[in-house]
Amino acid sequence: MDLKLGLTEIGFTEYEAKVYLALLGDHPATGYQISKDSGVPRSMVYETLSRLLVRGAVLESIEGRATLYRPVSPQLLLNRHEEKQMQLIDSLREELQDLYTDTTEESVWSIRSTSAVFTYAKQMISEAQNEVYFVLNDEGLQALQEVIAAANDRGVAICTLLTGHDDLPHGYVAHHPPLESELQELTGTLMIVVDQVEALIAAVGQETYATITKSPNLVLIARQFVWMELFAQRVYRQLGSDMLERLEPEDRQIFESLLVPEGGGGS
């Protein structure tokens, strides 16, 4: 990890990061020593040390004619930074939420990047009150399994169509056969429908792109898609060989793949 870059990302200037890192390796030290070790010009090192003193990242001691400096421990420094950031985030969350008005609308919105999509998805699931319908591949399952478990624990009905190989021990689960997933291009699809109110449909990959909507008609269509796929899995399991023999070869191949035991279950 680039430690200097990491420190600048939490608010240090480049000179402050260089001085703090130099002190970690050699302390206590005079301003002259710090300038030499860090590469920060002597004309700037004392100003930089003053800012670090205000930040609480270094300590100062005057001994005779010399002024010495040492760093506070990284654990103390980062704990203090984390505490301040959490206080700031809590304040922002409360005050920004007061300004925000959530409305039911029929617009279709888009969101990009995998991390942004999963963050939004987690928020949707955490706010679910009655039911959540899913289409999940292994990546989506891994990213969302904790918040899904929490929703299940508080009594939310979980209905999931899995297109990967992993399993989900919550709610009603069906495994979509690989051949059909490929034919329907579901292998990279993430779909979440919450409380028949909001739907998220995403193509997760190198260029992740998601559509989010509260349009009642579009939400209904998304929910019905998942519901029908889950229903179809139950029906497919009841088909016998005599039924399959009547089908065209292309259709028979799909149905035979559906009849391969894939695991999953219900509750």
CYANA upper distance limits for C-alpha pairs under 8 A (distance plus 0.5 A):
  1 MET  CA      6 GLY  CA      8.28
  2 ASP  CA      6 GLY  CA      6.69
  3 LEU  CA      7 LEU  CA      6.70
  4 LYS  CA      8 THR  CA      6.84
  4 LYS  CA     14 GLU  CA      7.67
  4 LYS  CA     17 ALA  CA      6.00
  4 LYS  CA     18 LYS  CA      7.17
  4 LYS  CA     21 LEU  CA      8.13
  5 LEU  CA      9 GLU  CA      6.73
  6 GLY  CA     10 ILE  CA      7.26
  7 LEU  CA     11 GLY  CA      7.12
  7 LEU  CA     12 PHE  CA      6.02
  7 LEU  CA     17 ALA  CA      6.40
  8 THR  CA     12 PHE  CA      4.87
  8 THR  CA     13 THR  CA      6.13
  8 THR  CA     14 GLU  CA      6.83
  8 THR  CA     17 ALA  CA      7.17
 12 PHE  CA     16 GLU  CA      6.17
 12 PHE  CA     17 ALA  CA      6.29
 13 THR  CA     17 ALA  CA      6.65
 14 GLU  CA     18 LYS  CA      6.75
 15 TYR  CA     19 VAL  CA      6.66
 15 TYR  CA     40 VAL  CA      6.76
 15 TYR  CA     45 VAL  CA      8.36
 15 TYR  CA     48 THR  CA      7.12
 16 GLU  CA     20 TYR  CA      6.60
 16 GLU  CA     48 THR  CA      6.31
 16 GLU  CA     49 LEU  CA      7.92
 16 GLU  CA     51 ARG  CA      8.33
 16 GLU  CA     52 LEU  CA      7.23
 17 ALA  CA     21 LEU  CA      6.58
 18 LYS  CA     22 ALA  CA      6.60
 18 LYS  CA     38 SER  CA      5.90
 18 LYS  CA     39 GLY  CA      8.04
 18 LYS  CA     40 VAL  CA      7.73
 19 VAL  CA     23 LEU  CA      6.69
 19 VAL  CA     34 ILE  CA      7.04
 19 VAL  CA     35 SER  CA      8.13
 19 VAL  CA     38 SER  CA      6.01
 19 VAL  CA     40 VAL  CA      7.77
 19 VAL  CA     45 VAL  CA      8.22
 19 VAL  CA     48 THR  CA      8.18
 19 VAL  CA     49 LEU  CA      8.07
 20 TYR  CA     24 LEU  CA      6.82
 20 TYR  CA     57 ALA  CA      7.99
 20 TYR  CA     58 VAL  CA      8.07
 20 TYR  CA     71 PRO  CA      7.05
 21 LEU  CA     25 GLY  CA      7.28
 21 LEU  CA     38 SER  CA      8.13
 22 ALA  CA     26 ASP  CA      6.91
 22 ALA  CA     34 ILE  CA      7.09
 22 ALA  CA     37 ASP  CA      6.38
 22 ALA  CA     38 SER  CA      5.75
 23 LEU  CA     27 HIS  CA      5.87
 23 LEU  CA     28 PRO  CA      7.83
 23 LEU  CA     29 ALA  CA      7.75
 23 LEU  CA     34 ILE  CA      7.41
 23 LEU  CA     69 TYR  CA      8.35
 23 LEU  CA     70 ARG  CA      6.62
 23 LEU  CA     71 PRO  CA      6.42
 24 LEU  CA     70 ARG  CA      8.26
 24 LEU  CA     71 PRO  CA      6.78
 27 HIS  CA     69 TYR  CA      7.43
 27 HIS  CA     70 ARG  CA      5.74
 27 HIS  CA     71 PRO  CA      8.01
 28 PRO  CA     68 LEU  CA      6.32
 28 PRO  CA     69 TYR  CA      5.76
 28 PRO  CA     70 ARG  CA      5.25
 29 ALA  CA     33 GLN  CA      6.32
 29 ALA  CA     34 ILE  CA      6.78
 29 ALA  CA     68 LEU  CA      5.71
 29 ALA  CA     69 TYR  CA      5.88
 29 ALA  CA     70 ARG  CA      7.19
 30 THR  CA     34 ILE  CA      6.68
 30 THR  CA     66 ALA  CA      7.54
 30 THR  CA     67 THR  CA      6.50
 30 THR  CA     68 LEU  CA      5.28
 30 THR  CA     69 TYR  CA      6.77
 31 GLY  CA     35 SER  CA      6.56
 31 GLY  CA     42 ARG  CA      8.09
 31 GLY  CA     45 VAL  CA      7.11
 31 GLY  CA     46 TYR  CA      7.01
 31 GLY  CA     67 THR  CA      8.05
 31 GLY  CA     68 LEU  CA      7.81
 31 GLY  CA     69 TYR  CA      8.13
 32 TYR  CA     36 LYS  CA      6.81
 32 TYR  CA     42 ARG  CA      7.28
 33 GLN  CA     37 ASP  CA      6.60
 34 ILE  CA     38 SER  CA      6.26
 34 ILE  CA     39 GLY  CA      8.50
 34 ILE  CA     40 VAL  CA      8.37
 34 ILE  CA     45 VAL  CA      8.03
 35 SER  CA     39 GLY  CA      6.08
 35 SER  CA     40 VAL  CA      5.55
 35 SER  CA     41 PRO  CA      6.44
 35 SER  CA     42 ARG  CA      6.08
 35 SER  CA     45 VAL  CA      6.47
 36 LYS  CA     40 VAL  CA      7.80
 40 VAL  CA     44 MET  CA      7.12
 40 VAL  CA     45 VAL  CA      6.38
 41 PRO  CA     45 VAL  CA      6.54
 42 ARG  CA     46 TYR  CA      7.72
 44 MET  CA     48 THR  CA      6.62
 45 VAL  CA     49 LEU  CA      6.59
 46 TYR  CA     50 SER  CA      6.63
 47 GLU  CA     51 ARG  CA      6.97
 48 THR  CA     52 LEU  CA      6.82
 49 LEU  CA     53 LEU  CA      6.61
 49 LEU  CA     58 VAL  CA      8.05
 50 SER  CA     54 VAL  CA      6.89
 51 ARG  CA     55 ARG  CA      6.62
 52 LEU  CA     56 GLY  CA      6.55
 52 LEU  CA     57 ALA  CA      5.71
 52 LEU  CA     58 VAL  CA      6.29
 53 LEU  CA     57 ALA  CA      6.52
 53 LEU  CA     58 VAL  CA      5.77
 53 LEU  CA     59 LEU  CA      6.86
 53 LEU  CA     60 GLU  CA      8.08
 56 GLY  CA     72 VAL  CA      8.07
 56 GLY  CA     77 LEU  CA      8.07
 57 ALA  CA     71 PRO  CA      6.49
 57 ALA  CA     72 VAL  CA      6.01
 57 ALA  CA     77 LEU  CA      6.69
 58 VAL  CA     69 TYR  CA      7.12
 58 VAL  CA     70 ARG  CA      6.09
 58 VAL  CA     71 PRO  CA      4.67
 58 VAL  CA     72 VAL  CA      5.83
 59 LEU  CA     69 TYR  CA      6.08
 59 LEU  CA     70 ARG  CA      5.87
 59 LEU  CA     71 PRO  CA      6.57
 59 LEU  CA     72 VAL  CA      7.23
 60 GLU  CA     67 THR  CA      7.44
 60 GLU  CA     68 LEU  CA      6.28
 60 GLU  CA     69 TYR  CA      5.17
 60 GLU  CA     70 ARG  CA      7.26
 61 SER  CA     67 THR  CA      6.23
 61 SER  CA     68 LEU  CA      5.65
 61 SER  CA     69 TYR  CA      6.84
 62 ILE  CA     66 ALA  CA      6.43
 62 ILE  CA     67 THR  CA      4.90
 62 ILE  CA     68 LEU  CA      6.69
 63 GLU  CA     67 THR  CA      6.60
 63 GLU  CA     68 LEU  CA      7.79
 72 VAL  CA     76 LEU  CA      7.17
 72 VAL  CA     77 LEU  CA      6.98
 73 SER  CA     77 LEU  CA      6.70
 74 PRO  CA     78 LEU  CA      6.47
 75 GLN  CA     79 ASN  CA      6.41
 76 LEU  CA     80 ARG  CA      6.56
 77 LEU  CA     81 HIS  CA      6.76
 78 LEU  CA     82 GLU  CA      6.41
 79 ASN  CA     83 GLU  CA      6.61
 80 ARG  CA     84 LYS  CA      6.78
 81 HIS  CA     85 GLN  CA      6.62
 82 GLU  CA     86 MET  CA      6.59
 83 GLU  CA     87 GLN  CA      6.71
 84 LYS  CA     88 LEU  CA      6.64
 85 GLN  CA     89 ILE  CA      6.53
 86 MET  CA     90 ASP  CA      6.51
 87 GLN  CA     91 SER  CA      6.70
 88 LEU  CA     92 LEU  CA      6.59
 89 ILE  CA     93 ARG  CA      6.40
 90 ASP  CA     94 GLU  CA      6.80
 91 SER  CA     95 GLU  CA      6.65
 92 LEU  CA     96 LEU  CA      6.10
 93 ARG  CA     97 GLN  CA      6.39
 94 GLU  CA     98 ASP  CA      6.94
 95 GLU  CA     99 LEU  CA      7.29
 96 LEU  CA    100 TYR  CA      6.87
 97 GLN  CA    101 THR  CA      8.46
104 THR  CA    214 LYS  CA      6.74
104 THR  CA    215 SER  CA      8.25
105 GLU  CA    213 THR  CA      8.42
105 GLU  CA    214 LYS  CA      6.42
105 GLU  CA    215 SER  CA      6.57
106 GLU  CA    213 THR  CA      7.25
106 GLU  CA    214 LYS  CA      6.28
106 GLU  CA    215 SER  CA      4.41
106 GLU  CA    216 PRO  CA      7.71
107 SER  CA    213 THR  CA      6.77
107 SER  CA    214 LYS  CA      7.75
107 SER  CA    215 SER  CA      7.07
108 VAL  CA    211 THR  CA      7.10
108 VAL  CA    212 ILE  CA      6.35
108 VAL  CA    213 THR  CA      5.33
108 VAL  CA    214 LYS  CA      8.17
108 VAL  CA    215 SER  CA      8.04
109 TRP  CA    211 THR  CA      6.14
109 TRP  CA    212 ILE  CA      5.56
109 TRP  CA    213 THR  CA      6.70
110 SER  CA    209 TYR  CA      7.62
110 SER  CA    210 ALA  CA      5.99
110 SER  CA    211 THR  CA      5.07
110 SER  CA    212 ILE  CA      6.50
111 ILE  CA    116 ALA  CA      7.63
111 ILE  CA    117 VAL  CA      7.07
111 ILE  CA    209 TYR  CA      6.57
111 ILE  CA    210 ALA  CA      5.72
111 ILE  CA    211 THR  CA      7.07
111 ILE  CA    212 ILE  CA      8.17
112 ARG  CA    116 ALA  CA      7.02
112 ARG  CA    117 VAL  CA      7.13
112 ARG  CA    207 GLU  CA      8.23
112 ARG  CA    208 THR  CA      6.23
112 ARG  CA    209 TYR  CA      5.24
112 ARG  CA    210 ALA  CA      6.77
113 SER  CA    117 VAL  CA      6.78
113 SER  CA    207 GLU  CA      7.37
113 SER  CA    208 THR  CA      5.63
113 SER  CA    209 TYR  CA      7.14
114 THR  CA    118 PHE  CA      6.72
114 THR  CA    204 VAL  CA      7.06
114 THR  CA    205 GLY  CA      8.02
114 THR  CA    208 THR  CA      6.00
114 THR  CA    209 TYR  CA      8.34
115 SER  CA    119 THR  CA      6.56
116 ALA  CA    120 TYR  CA      6.72
117 VAL  CA    121 ALA  CA      6.58
117 VAL  CA    202 ALA  CA      8.25
117 VAL  CA    208 THR  CA      8.45
117 VAL  CA    209 TYR  CA      8.39
117 VAL  CA    210 ALA  CA      7.25
118 PHE  CA    122 LYS  CA      6.52
118 PHE  CA    140 GLY  CA      8.41
118 PHE  CA    143 ALA  CA      7.58
118 PHE  CA    144 LEU  CA      7.97
119 THR  CA    123 GLN  CA      6.93
120 TYR  CA    124 MET  CA      6.82
121 ALA  CA    125 ILE  CA      6.79
121 ALA  CA    144 LEU  CA      8.43
121 ALA  CA    192 ILE  CA      7.95
121 ALA  CA    200 LEU  CA      7.92
122 LYS  CA    126 SER  CA      6.52
122 LYS  CA    144 LEU  CA      7.09
122 LYS  CA    147 VAL  CA      6.87
123 GLN  CA    127 GLU  CA      6.78
124 MET  CA    128 ALA  CA      6.88
124 MET  CA    194 VAL  CA      7.40
125 ILE  CA    132 VAL  CA      7.70
125 ILE  CA    147 VAL  CA      7.21
125 ILE  CA    148 ILE  CA      7.33
125 ILE  CA    151 ALA  CA      7.35
125 ILE  CA    194 VAL  CA      7.49
126 SER  CA    147 VAL  CA      6.92
126 SER  CA    148 ILE  CA      8.50
126 SER  CA    150 ALA  CA      8.22
126 SER  CA    151 ALA  CA      6.96
128 ALA  CA    132 VAL  CA      7.48
128 ALA  CA    151 ALA  CA      7.69
128 ALA  CA    156 VAL  CA      7.48
128 ALA  CA    194 VAL  CA      6.48
128 ALA  CA    195 ASP  CA      6.85
129 GLN  CA    156 VAL  CA      6.44
129 GLN  CA    195 ASP  CA      7.26
130 ASN  CA    155 GLY  CA      8.01
130 ASN  CA    156 VAL  CA      5.40
130 ASN  CA    157 ALA  CA      6.63
130 ASN  CA    194 VAL  CA      8.44
130 ASN  CA    195 ASP  CA      6.14
131 GLU  CA    156 VAL  CA      5.63
131 GLU  CA    157 ALA  CA      4.90
131 GLU  CA    158 ILE  CA      6.48
131 GLU  CA    159 CYS  CA      8.30
131 GLU  CA    194 VAL  CA      6.53
131 GLU  CA    195 ASP  CA      5.61
131 GLU  CA    196 GLN  CA      8.38
132 VAL  CA    156 VAL  CA      7.69
132 VAL  CA    157 ALA  CA      6.77
132 VAL  CA    158 ILE  CA      5.77
132 VAL  CA    159 CYS  CA      6.87
132 VAL  CA    192 ILE  CA      7.27
132 VAL  CA    193 VAL  CA      6.05
132 VAL  CA    194 VAL  CA      5.12
132 VAL  CA    195 ASP  CA      6.73
133 TYR  CA    158 ILE  CA      6.76
133 TYR  CA    159 CYS  CA      5.38
133 TYR  CA    160 THR  CA      6.35
133 TYR  CA    191 MET  CA      8.28
133 TYR  CA    192 ILE  CA      6.17
133 TYR  CA    193 VAL  CA      5.56
133 TYR  CA    194 VAL  CA      7.15
133 TYR  CA    223 ARG  CA      7.19
133 TYR  CA    226 VAL  CA      7.22
133 TYR  CA    227 TRP  CA      8.37
134 PHE  CA    158 ILE  CA      8.36
134 PHE  CA    159 CYS  CA      6.74
134 PHE  CA    160 THR  CA      5.09
134 PHE  CA    161 LEU  CA      6.51
134 PHE  CA    190 LEU  CA      7.97
134 PHE  CA    191 MET  CA      5.91
134 PHE  CA    192 ILE  CA      5.24
134 PHE  CA    193 VAL  CA      7.14
134 PHE  CA    226 VAL  CA      7.53
135 VAL  CA    160 THR  CA      6.43
135 VAL  CA    161 LEU  CA      5.28
135 VAL  CA    162 LEU  CA      6.44
135 VAL  CA    163 THR  CA      7.78
135 VAL  CA    189 THR  CA      7.47
135 VAL  CA    190 LEU  CA      6.01
135 VAL  CA    191 MET  CA      5.31
135 VAL  CA    192 ILE  CA      7.18
135 VAL  CA    226 VAL  CA      7.51
136 LEU  CA    140 GLY  CA      5.89
136 LEU  CA    141 LEU  CA      6.29
136 LEU  CA    160 THR  CA      7.75
136 LEU  CA    161 LEU  CA      6.85
136 LEU  CA    162 LEU  CA      5.51
136 LEU  CA    163 THR  CA      6.57
136 LEU  CA    164 GLY  CA      7.99
136 LEU  CA    189 THR  CA      7.34
136 LEU  CA    190 LEU  CA      5.80
136 LEU  CA    191 MET  CA      7.30
137 ASN  CA    141 LEU  CA      6.62
137 ASN  CA    162 LEU  CA      6.31
137 ASN  CA    163 THR  CA      5.34
137 ASN  CA    164 GLY  CA      5.25
137 ASN  CA    187 THR  CA      6.78
137 ASN  CA    188 GLY  CA      7.13
137 ASN  CA    189 THR  CA      7.45
137 ASN  CA    190 LEU  CA      7.49
138 ASP  CA    142 GLN  CA      6.58
138 ASP  CA    162 LEU  CA      8.29
138 ASP  CA    163 THR  CA      7.86
138 ASP  CA    164 GLY  CA      5.51
138 ASP  CA    165 HIS  CA      7.18
138 ASP  CA    166 ASP  CA      6.52
139 GLU  CA    143 ALA  CA      6.76
140 GLY  CA    144 LEU  CA      6.56
140 GLY  CA    190 LEU  CA      7.15
141 LEU  CA    145 GLN  CA      5.94
141 LEU  CA    166 ASP  CA      8.35
141 LEU  CA    168 LEU  CA      8.27
144 LEU  CA    148 ILE  CA      6.58
145 GLN  CA    149 ALA  CA      6.55
145 GLN  CA    168 LEU  CA      8.24
146 GLU  CA    150 ALA  CA      6.81
147 VAL  CA    151 ALA  CA      6.72
148 ILE  CA    152 ASN  CA      6.69
148 ILE  CA    158 ILE  CA      8.38
148 ILE  CA    170 HIS  CA      8.49
149 ALA  CA    153 ASP  CA      6.65
149 ALA  CA    170 HIS  CA      7.37
150 ALA  CA    154 ARG  CA      6.99
151 ALA  CA    155 GLY  CA      7.11
151 ALA  CA    156 VAL  CA      5.91
152 ASN  CA    156 VAL  CA      5.59
152 ASN  CA    157 ALA  CA      7.07
152 ASN  CA    158 ILE  CA      7.09
152 ASN  CA    170 HIS  CA      7.11
152 ASN  CA    171 GLY  CA      7.77
157 ALA  CA    171 GLY  CA      6.89
158 ILE  CA    170 HIS  CA      7.18
158 ILE  CA    171 GLY  CA      5.12
158 ILE  CA    172 TYR  CA      6.79
159 CYS  CA    171 GLY  CA      6.32
159 CYS  CA    172 TYR  CA      5.33
159 CYS  CA    173 VAL  CA      6.54
160 THR  CA    171 GLY  CA      8.08
160 THR  CA    172 TYR  CA      6.73
160 THR  CA    173 VAL  CA      5.33
160 THR  CA    174 ALA  CA      6.89
160 THR  CA    226 VAL  CA      8.42
160 THR  CA    230 LEU  CA      8.34
161 LEU  CA    173 VAL  CA      6.49
161 LEU  CA    174 ALA  CA      5.54
161 LEU  CA    175 HIS  CA      6.37
161 LEU  CA    176 HIS  CA      6.90
161 LEU  CA    226 VAL  CA      7.59
161 LEU  CA    229 GLU  CA      8.00
161 LEU  CA    230 LEU  CA      7.13
162 LEU  CA    166 ASP  CA      8.41
162 LEU  CA    167 ASP  CA      8.13
162 LEU  CA    173 VAL  CA      7.70
162 LEU  CA    174 ALA  CA      6.66
162 LEU  CA    175 HIS  CA      5.28
162 LEU  CA    176 HIS  CA      6.26
163 THR  CA    175 HIS  CA      6.60
163 THR  CA    176 HIS  CA      5.49
163 THR  CA    177 PRO  CA      7.55
163 THR  CA    178 PRO  CA      7.40
163 THR  CA    181 SER  CA      6.89
163 THR  CA    186 LEU  CA      7.47
163 THR  CA    187 THR  CA      6.45
164 GLY  CA    175 HIS  CA      8.09
164 GLY  CA    176 HIS  CA      8.22
164 GLY  CA    178 PRO  CA      8.18
164 GLY  CA    187 THR  CA      7.79
167 ASP  CA    263 GLY  CA      8.47
167 ASP  CA    264 GLY  CA      7.30
168 LEU  CA    173 VAL  CA      7.51
168 LEU  CA    264 GLY  CA      8.22
170 HIS  CA    267 SER  CA      8.47
171 GLY  CA    266 GLY  CA      6.52
171 GLY  CA    267 SER  CA      6.06
172 TYR  CA    265 GLY  CA      6.58
172 TYR  CA    266 GLY  CA      4.43
172 TYR  CA    267 SER  CA      6.07
173 VAL  CA    264 GLY  CA      5.84
173 VAL  CA    265 GLY  CA      5.80
173 VAL  CA    266 GLY  CA      6.24
174 ALA  CA    230 LEU  CA      6.84
174 ALA  CA    233 GLN  CA      7.35
174 ALA  CA    263 GLY  CA      8.14
174 ALA  CA    264 GLY  CA      5.77
174 ALA  CA    265 GLY  CA      6.95
175 HIS  CA    262 GLU  CA      6.36
175 HIS  CA    263 GLY  CA      7.23
175 HIS  CA    264 GLY  CA      6.59
176 HIS  CA    180 GLU  CA      7.53
176 HIS  CA    181 SER  CA      6.86
176 HIS  CA    233 GLN  CA      8.27
176 HIS  CA    258 LEU  CA      8.04
176 HIS  CA    262 GLU  CA      8.37
177 PRO  CA    181 SER  CA      6.69
177 PRO  CA    257 SER  CA      6.66
177 PRO  CA    258 LEU  CA      6.09
177 PRO  CA    260 VAL  CA      8.25
177 PRO  CA    262 GLU  CA      7.74
178 PRO  CA    182 GLU  CA      6.68
178 PRO  CA    257 SER  CA      8.38
179 LEU  CA    183 LEU  CA      6.75
179 LEU  CA    254 ILE  CA      7.47
179 LEU  CA    257 SER  CA      7.21
180 GLU  CA    184 GLN  CA      6.52
180 GLU  CA    254 ILE  CA      6.99
180 GLU  CA    257 SER  CA      8.18
180 GLU  CA    258 LEU  CA      8.21
181 SER  CA    185 GLU  CA      6.25
181 SER  CA    186 LEU  CA      5.40
181 SER  CA    187 THR  CA      6.18
182 GLU  CA    186 LEU  CA      6.78
182 GLU  CA    187 THR  CA      6.74
185 GLU  CA    189 THR  CA      8.05
188 GLY  CA    203 ALA  CA      6.09
188 GLY  CA    204 VAL  CA      5.82
188 GLY  CA    205 GLY  CA      7.22
189 THR  CA    201 ILE  CA      7.77
189 THR  CA    202 ALA  CA      6.22
189 THR  CA    203 ALA  CA      5.35
189 THR  CA    204 VAL  CA      6.64
190 LEU  CA    200 LEU  CA      8.21
190 LEU  CA    201 ILE  CA      6.27
190 LEU  CA    202 ALA  CA      5.48
190 LEU  CA    203 ALA  CA      6.86
190 LEU  CA    204 VAL  CA      7.31
191 MET  CA    199 ALA  CA      7.83
191 MET  CA    200 LEU  CA      6.10
191 MET  CA    201 ILE  CA      5.00
191 MET  CA    202 ALA  CA      6.84
191 MET  CA    222 ALA  CA      8.46
192 ILE  CA    199 ALA  CA      6.10
192 ILE  CA    200 LEU  CA      5.65
192 ILE  CA    201 ILE  CA      7.10
193 VAL  CA    197 VAL  CA      7.88
193 VAL  CA    198 GLU  CA      6.28
193 VAL  CA    199 ALA  CA      4.86
193 VAL  CA    200 LEU  CA      7.00
193 VAL  CA    219 VAL  CA      7.45
193 VAL  CA    222 ALA  CA      7.44
193 VAL  CA    223 ARG  CA      6.55
194 VAL  CA    198 GLU  CA      5.95
194 VAL  CA    199 ALA  CA      6.92
196 GLN  CA    216 PRO  CA      8.28
196 GLN  CA    219 VAL  CA      6.82
196 GLN  CA    220 LEU  CA      7.23
196 GLN  CA    223 ARG  CA      7.65
197 VAL  CA    214 LYS  CA      6.24
197 VAL  CA    215 SER  CA      8.36
197 VAL  CA    216 PRO  CA      7.31
197 VAL  CA    219 VAL  CA      7.02
198 GLU  CA    212 ILE  CA      7.85
198 GLU  CA    213 THR  CA      6.26
198 GLU  CA    214 LYS  CA      4.97
198 GLU  CA    215 SER  CA      7.99
198 GLU  CA    219 VAL  CA      6.50
199 ALA  CA    212 ILE  CA      6.25
199 ALA  CA    213 THR  CA      6.04
199 ALA  CA    214 LYS  CA      7.00
199 ALA  CA    218 LEU  CA      8.36
199 ALA  CA    219 VAL  CA      5.95
199 ALA  CA    222 ALA  CA      7.45
200 LEU  CA    210 ALA  CA      7.20
200 LEU  CA    211 THR  CA      6.17
200 LEU  CA    212 ILE  CA      5.05
200 LEU  CA    213 THR  CA      7.26
201 ILE  CA    210 ALA  CA      5.99
201 ILE  CA    211 THR  CA      5.74
201 ILE  CA    212 ILE  CA      7.10
202 ALA  CA    208 THR  CA      7.52
202 ALA  CA    209 TYR  CA      6.10
202 ALA  CA    210 ALA  CA      4.40
202 ALA  CA    211 THR  CA      6.70
203 ALA  CA    208 THR  CA      6.07
203 ALA  CA    209 TYR  CA      6.05
203 ALA  CA    210 ALA  CA      6.83
204 VAL  CA    208 THR  CA      5.06
204 VAL  CA    209 TYR  CA      7.26
213 THR  CA    218 LEU  CA      7.84
213 THR  CA    219 VAL  CA      7.60
214 LYS  CA    218 LEU  CA      8.05
214 LYS  CA    219 VAL  CA      6.90
215 SER  CA    219 VAL  CA      6.48
216 PRO  CA    220 LEU  CA      6.52
217 ASN  CA    221 ILE  CA      6.79
218 LEU  CA    222 ALA  CA      6.73
219 VAL  CA    223 ARG  CA      6.66
220 LEU  CA    224 GLN  CA      6.47
221 ILE  CA    225 PHE  CA      6.62
222 ALA  CA    226 VAL  CA      7.12
223 ARG  CA    227 TRP  CA      6.59
224 GLN  CA    228 MET  CA      6.35
225 PHE  CA    229 GLU  CA      6.73
226 VAL  CA    230 LEU  CA      6.73
227 TRP  CA    231 PHE  CA      6.59
228 MET  CA    232 ALA  CA      6.40
229 GLU  CA    233 GLN  CA      6.79
230 LEU  CA    234 ARG  CA      7.15
231 PHE  CA    235 VAL  CA      6.89
232 ALA  CA    236 TYR  CA      6.42
233 GLN  CA    237 ARG  CA      6.97
233 GLN  CA    258 LEU  CA      7.86
234 ARG  CA    238 GLN  CA      7.64
235 VAL  CA    239 LEU  CA      7.51
236 TYR  CA    255 PHE  CA      7.70
236 TYR  CA    258 LEU  CA      7.02
236 TYR  CA    259 LEU  CA      6.88
237 ARG  CA    258 LEU  CA      8.16
237 ARG  CA    259 LEU  CA      6.28
239 LEU  CA    243 MET  CA      6.96
239 LEU  CA    244 LEU  CA      7.95
240 GLY  CA    244 LEU  CA      7.15
241 SER  CA    245 GLU  CA      6.76
242 ASP  CA    246 ARG  CA      7.46
243 MET  CA    247 LEU  CA      7.71
244 LEU  CA    252 ARG  CA      6.32
244 LEU  CA    255 PHE  CA      7.83
244 LEU  CA    256 GLU  CA      8.19
245 GLU  CA    252 ARG  CA      7.93
247 LEU  CA    251 ASP  CA      6.55
247 LEU  CA    252 ARG  CA      5.98
248 GLU  CA    252 ARG  CA      6.45
249 PRO  CA    253 GLN  CA      6.63
250 GLU  CA    254 ILE  CA      7.25
251 ASP  CA    255 PHE  CA      6.81
252 ARG  CA    256 GLU  CA      6.41
253 GLN  CA    257 SER  CA      6.77
254 ILE  CA    258 LEU  CA      6.87
255 PHE  CA    259 LEU  CA      6.83
256 GLU  CA    260 VAL  CA      7.18
